[in-house]
């Protein structure tokens, strides 16, 4: 169904400054193009500014997680700065991330949602 990372999280998308690549999990191909574009822009801009990699994934319970990483020999990567950028991205994209989390829980996990 979906690509898993090492923590058994379902990967939504990821980007790498090293490879200059962006990945969107095919399991999410039915998302509206505008949402896919917004995710790609956010991930690519993040990795261009912070360096390293960015991964947006879902935990087993449906919670979204944003993780950044870097290669061992990347001395230009700023872990603290990247952490602050993650917090800023979560703040900027709060509504999008909440909607994606709801989508994941309903469509992929089959959870019932009370919209009241």
Secondary structure, 3 states (H helix, E strand, C coil): CCCECCCCCEEEEEEECCCCEEEECHHHCCCCHHHHHHHHHHHHHHHHHHCCEEEEEECCCCCEEEEEECCCCCCCCCHHHHHHHHHHHHHHCHHHHHHHHHHHHHHHCCCCCCCC
